[in-house]
Amino acid sequence: MMKLSIVLAVIGLALLLVSALPGQAAPAVATSVSTAPDEAAYGKALFSAKGCVSCHHHAAIAGSGAFSEDTPDLTKNRWSADYLRTWLQNPAAVKPNTYMPNLGLKPDEIEALIAFLSAGK
């Protein structure tokens, strides 16, 4: 199981690096005040683009979390926005032995992921 976790972490990091390459089309972000559905849609796109789908399941994304039998299901779990913000900024600061890497998320990406994870299913 440890080897599988390492492989999944490497896959997640590879997806993160690919998403950061120049010339990659980033999901559109409104420059004006965005509505909650737009922010949640951006969060959903990030959930795939940042590799979250490799290790986590979410019912809104087909095939997510298919790489592991111990896949955390984030569909119905609810955490406070403050907790998610702290976790997504630096998972190891919350849980030192976590397998989740620090994805180097920008504040707007964190807020979009919070909107997606907090949206009604």
C-alpha positions as CSV (number, residue, x, y, z in Angstrom):
1,M,0.0,0.0,0.0
2,M,2.9,2.3,0.8
3,K,4.3,1.8,-2.8
4,L,0.9,2.6,-4.3
5,S,0.7,5.8,-2.2
6,I,4.2,6.8,-3.4
7,V,3.2,6.1,-7.1
8,L,0.0,8.1,-6.7
9,A,1.9,11.0,-5.1
10,V,4.4,11.0,-8.0
11,I,1.5,10.9,-10.5
12,G,-0.1,13.9,-8.7
13,L,3.2,15.8,-8.8
14,A,3.6,15.0,-12.5
15,L,0.1,16.3,-13.3
16,L,0.9,19.4,-11.3
17,L,4.1,20.0,-13.2
18,V,2.3,19.5,-16.6
19,S,-0.4,21.9,-15.6
20,A,2.3,24.6,-14.8
21,L,4.0,24.3,-18.2
22,P,3.9,27.4,-20.4
23,G,1.4,27.3,-23.2
24,Q,-1.1,25.4,-21.2
25,A,-4.6,26.8,-21.3
26,A,-5.7,27.7,-17.8
27,P,-9.3,27.6,-16.8
28,A,-10.9,30.9,-17.4
29,V,-11.1,33.2,-14.4
30,A,-13.5,36.2,-14.3
31,T,-11.7,39.4,-13.5
32,S,-14.8,40.9,-12.0
33,V,-16.7,39.6,-9.0
34,S,-17.4,36.0,-9.8
35,T,-20.6,34.2,-8.8
36,A,-20.5,31.1,-6.7
37,P,-21.4,28.8,-9.6
38,D,-18.5,30.2,-11.7
39,E,-16.1,29.8,-8.8
40,A,-17.3,26.2,-8.1
41,A,-17.0,25.4,-11.8
42,Y,-13.4,26.7,-11.7
43,G,-12.8,24.6,-8.6
44,K,-14.1,21.5,-10.4
45,A,-11.7,22.2,-13.3
46,L,-8.9,22.6,-10.9
47,F,-9.8,19.3,-9.1
48,S,-8.9,17.6,-12.4
49,A,-6.1,19.8,-13.6
50,K,-4.2,19.8,-10.3
51,G,-4.4,16.0,-10.1
52,C,-6.8,15.8,-7.1
53,V,-8.7,13.1,-9.2
54,S,-5.7,10.8,-8.9
55,C,-6.2,10.3,-5.1
56,H,-9.7,11.6,-4.3
57,H,-13.1,10.6,-5.5
58,H,-15.8,13.2,-6.2
59,A,-19.2,12.2,-7.7
60,A,-19.2,15.3,-9.9
61,I,-16.1,14.0,-11.8
62,A,-16.4,10.7,-13.5
63,G,-13.5,8.3,-13.0
64,S,-12.0,10.3,-10.2
65,G,-10.2,8.3,-7.5
66,A,-10.1,5.2,-9.6
67,F,-6.5,4.5,-8.9
68,S,-6.8,3.3,-5.3
69,E,-9.1,1.2,-3.2
70,D,-8.6,3.6,-0.2
71,T,-9.6,6.7,-2.2
72,P,-11.0,9.4,0.1
73,D,-14.5,10.3,-1.1
74,L,-14.9,14.1,-1.0
75,T,-18.4,14.2,-2.4
76,K,-20.3,14.4,0.9
77,N,-17.7,15.4,3.4
78,R,-18.0,19.0,4.7
79,W,-15.3,20.9,6.3
80,S,-15.2,24.6,7.2
81,A,-13.8,27.0,4.7
82,D,-11.1,28.0,7.2
83,Y,-10.0,24.4,7.6
84,L,-9.9,23.7,3.9
85,R,-8.0,27.0,3.4
86,T,-5.3,25.9,5.9
87,W,-5.2,22.3,4.5
88,L,-4.9,23.4,0.9
89,Q,-2.2,26.0,1.7
90,N,0.0,23.4,3.4
91,P,-1.3,19.9,4.1
92,A,1.8,18.8,6.1
93,A,1.3,21.7,8.5
94,V,-2.0,20.2,9.4
95,K,-1.0,16.6,9.3
96,P,2.8,16.1,9.2
97,N,2.7,12.5,7.8
98,T,0.1,13.2,5.1
99,Y,0.6,11.7,1.6
100,M,-1.0,14.8,0.1
101,P,1.7,17.1,-1.5
102,N,1.7,20.8,-1.2
103,L,0.4,21.8,-4.6
104,G,1.5,25.4,-4.4
105,L,-2.0,26.6,-4.9
106,K,-2.7,30.3,-5.4
107,P,-5.3,32.0,-3.1
108,D,-7.9,32.2,-5.9
109,E,-7.4,28.5,-6.7
110,I,-7.8,27.6,-3.0
111,E,-11.1,29.6,-2.9
112,A,-12.3,27.9,-6.1
113,L,-11.6,24.5,-4.7
114,I,-13.4,25.4,-1.4
115,A,-16.4,26.6,-3.5
116,F,-16.4,23.3,-5.4
117,L,-16.0,21.1,-2.3
118,S,-18.7,23.1,-0.5
119,A,-21.2,23.1,-3.3
120,G,-24.4,21.0,-2.9
121,K,-24.2,17.6,-4.5
